[in-house]
Amino acid sequence: MLLVLCAVVFPGVEVGTGVLMYVTQNAFVALLGFPLLLFLVFCLLVGLVPDMEVPRGWGVVAVVAVPVAAMAVAYLTCSGLNQRALHARGTVERARVTSVYSVDGGTEAPTRRALLADLSGRPVPGGGVDADGLRVGQVVTVTVDPRGKVPVLVGTPSTGARQFRIAAVAAGAEVLSLALAIGRGVARQAPTVFSARSSRPRRPRRRRAPRTGAGRRREREG
């Protein structure tokens, strides 16, 4: 029962985070979403999986595998929904790279971004794109969301099925690590419970006092 609960709660929280990032398409939500997801996953690990206060054995594997799988499931869910939306309603256009710039990544290395414009010079809606392999003046094929909700994609979109399959594999690995950690935790707790029951002090049995000679005589006289 505990494994079924974990198999529903953990992937459900992660898929919900990915759907939230897709619906909002907000950088601030994505920035806070992953740290909050990791915090929630650790809380669920400690609260639901037995004997996780000091992880050992498969518990250590779960502490590493579950957060990594959680981030992968959330990201792939959002990415797959973006691909599906562009596949359903996106328009394919030719665009020219108008500028390439760097974005400060804080503690990480700066990322290169590119701005695009259609061949008539109008900016392509949907914001900048990853500039990996792009240069100013290059003409590329892009897919644009007419609603301006989903970020522009360089190339043509897929149906999102690949992202969803990889997310399912990550969720399966996560549930497997949870199952092993739960089984190990329950096995470690079982001897403790058994020893606690067997170590309960037994109530001493009351012994009947032996009858004396006077008592026996009184019984005969009565």
C-alpha positions in Angstrom: 0.0 0.0 0.0 2.9 2.4 0.8 4.5 1.7 -2.5 1.3 2.4 -4.4 1.0 5.7 -2.5 4.5 6.7 -3.4 4.1 5.6 -7.0 1.1 8.0 -7.3 2.3 10.9 -5.2 5.8 11.4 -6.5 5.2 11.3 -10.2 1.9 13.2 -9.7 3.8 16.1 -8.0 6.4 16.1 -10.8 4.0 16.0 -13.7 2.0 18.7 -12.0 5.1 20.9 -11.8 5.7 20.4 -15.5 2.1 21.3 -16.4 2.3 24.4 -14.2 5.5 25.6 -16.0 3.8 24.9 -19.4 0.6 26.8 -18.5 2.4 29.8 -17.0 5.4 29.9 -19.4 6.9 32.2 -16.8 10.7 32.2 -16.1 10.1 33.1 -12.5 7.8 30.1 -12.0 10.5 27.9 -13.6 13.2 29.4 -11.5 11.3 28.7 -8.3 9.6 25.5 -9.5 12.7 23.2 -9.4 14.0 24.2 -5.9 10.5 23.9 -4.5 10.1 20.5 -6.2 13.4 19.2 -4.8 12.4 20.4 -1.3 9.0 18.7 -1.6 10.5 15.5 -2.9 13.0 15.3 0.1 10.1 16.0 2.5 8.1 13.2 0.9 11.1 10.8 1.1 11.5 11.4 4.8 7.8 11.3 5.5 6.7 8.3 3.5 9.7 6.0 3.1 10.5 4.0 6.3 13.9 4.5 8.1 15.0 7.5 5.9 16.2 9.7 8.8 19.7 8.3 8.3 19.7 6.7 4.7 21.5 3.5 4.3 21.8 1.0 1.4 19.0 1.5 -1.1 17.9 4.6 0.9 21.1 6.4 -0.3 20.3 5.4 -3.9 16.8 6.8 -3.5 18.1 10.0 -2.1 20.1 10.5 -5.3 17.8 8.9 -7.9 14.5 10.4 -6.9 15.4 14.1 -7.0 17.2 13.6 -10.4 14.2 11.7 -11.8 11.8 14.4 -10.4 13.6 17.2 -12.2 13.7 15.1 -15.4 10.0 14.3 -15.3 9.0 17.9 -14.7 11.2 19.3 -17.4 10.3 16.6 -20.0 6.6 17.1 -19.3 6.8 20.8 -19.9 9.0 20.3 -23.0 6.7 17.6 -24.4 3.6 19.9 -23.9 5.4 22.7 -25.7 6.3 20.4 -28.6 2.7 19.2 -28.8 1.3 22.7 -28.8 3.6 23.8 -31.6 2.8 20.7 -33.6 -0.9 21.3 -33.3 -1.1 25.0 -34.1 2.4 26.3 -34.9 3.3 27.9 -38.2 6.6 27.2 -39.9 8.5 30.2 -41.2 11.9 31.3 -42.4 13.7 33.7 -40.1 17.1 35.5 -40.0 19.3 35.7 -36.9 19.6 39.4 -36.1 21.8 39.3 -33.0 23.6 36.9 -30.7 24.2 37.8 -27.0 25.2 36.3 -23.8 23.1 35.9 -20.6 24.8 35.8 -17.3 24.2 32.4 -15.6 25.3 33.4 -12.2 27.5 30.6 -10.8 27.2 28.8 -14.1 28.7 29.6 -17.5 26.9 32.3 -19.5 24.4 31.1 -22.1 24.3 32.4 -25.7 20.9 33.5 -27.0 19.8 34.8 -30.4 17.1 37.1 -31.6 15.2 36.3 -34.8 13.2 38.3 -37.4 11.3 37.2 -40.4 12.6 37.9 -43.8 10.7 41.2 -44.0 12.5 42.4 -40.8 9.7 42.0 -38.2 10.8 40.4 -34.9 9.6 36.8 -34.5 7.3 36.5 -31.5 8.1 34.1 -28.7 11.4 35.6 -27.4 15.0 34.5 -28.1 16.3 31.1 -28.8 19.4 29.1 -27.9 22.2 30.4 -30.1 24.2 27.2 -30.2 25.5 26.9 -33.7 23.8 30.1 -34.9 25.5 33.3 -36.2 24.2 36.7 -37.2 22.7 36.8 -40.7 22.0 33.1 -40.8 18.6 32.1 -42.2 16.9 29.2 -40.3 13.5 27.5 -40.2 11.5 28.2 -37.1 8.1 27.2 -35.7 6.1 30.0 -34.1 3.1 29.8 -31.9 0.5 32.2 -33.3 -0.8 32.9 -29.8 2.7 33.9 -28.7 2.4 31.6 -25.6 4.9 28.8 -26.4 8.5 29.9 -27.1 9.7 29.9 -30.7 11.4 26.7 -31.8 14.3 26.4 -34.3 13.3 23.6 -36.7 10.0 21.7 -36.8 8.3 20.3 -33.7 7.5 16.7 -32.9 4.3 15.5 -31.2 6.1 15.4 -27.8 5.8 11.6 -27.7 9.6 11.2 -27.3 9.7 13.5 -24.3 6.8 11.7 -22.7 8.4 8.3 -23.2 11.7 9.4 -21.6 9.7 11.0 -18.7 7.9 7.6 -18.2 11.3 5.8 -18.1 12.6 8.3 -15.5 9.4 7.9 -13.4 9.8 4.1 -13.7 13.4 4.3 -12.4 12.2 6.5 -9.6 9.4 4.1 -8.5 11.9 1.2 -8.7 14.4 3.0 -6.4 11.5 3.9 -4.0 10.4 0.2 -4.0 13.8 -1.0 -3.1 14.2 1.7 -0.4 10.8 0.9 1.1 11.5 -2.8 1.1 14.9 -2.3 2.8 13.4 0.1 5.3 10.6 -2.2 6.3 13.0 -5.1 6.6 15.2 -3.1 9.0 12.3 -2.0 11.1 10.8 -5.5 11.4 13.5 -7.0 13.7 13.2 -3.9 15.9 9.5 -4.3 16.3 9.8 -8.0 17.0 12.5 -7.5 19.6 10.5 -4.8 21.2 7.5 -7.2 21.5 9.6 -10.1 22.8 11.4 -7.9 25.4 8.2 -6.9 27.2 8.5 -8.0 30.9 6.2 -10.9 31.7 4.0 -10.7 34.7 5.1 -13.2 37.3 2.7 -16.0 37.9 1.3 -16.1 41.4 2.1 -19.2 43.2 -0.3 -20.7 45.7 1.1 -21.0 49.2 1.5 -24.6 50.4 -1.0 -25.7 52.9 0.3 -26.2 56.5 -0.8 -29.1 58.8 -3.1 -26.9 60.8 -4.8 -25.7 57.7 -5.4 -29.3 56.6 -6.9 -30.2 60.0 -9.3 -27.3 59.8 -10.4 -28.4 56.4 -11.1 -32.0 57.7 -13.0 -30.6 60.8 -15.1 -28.4 58.6 
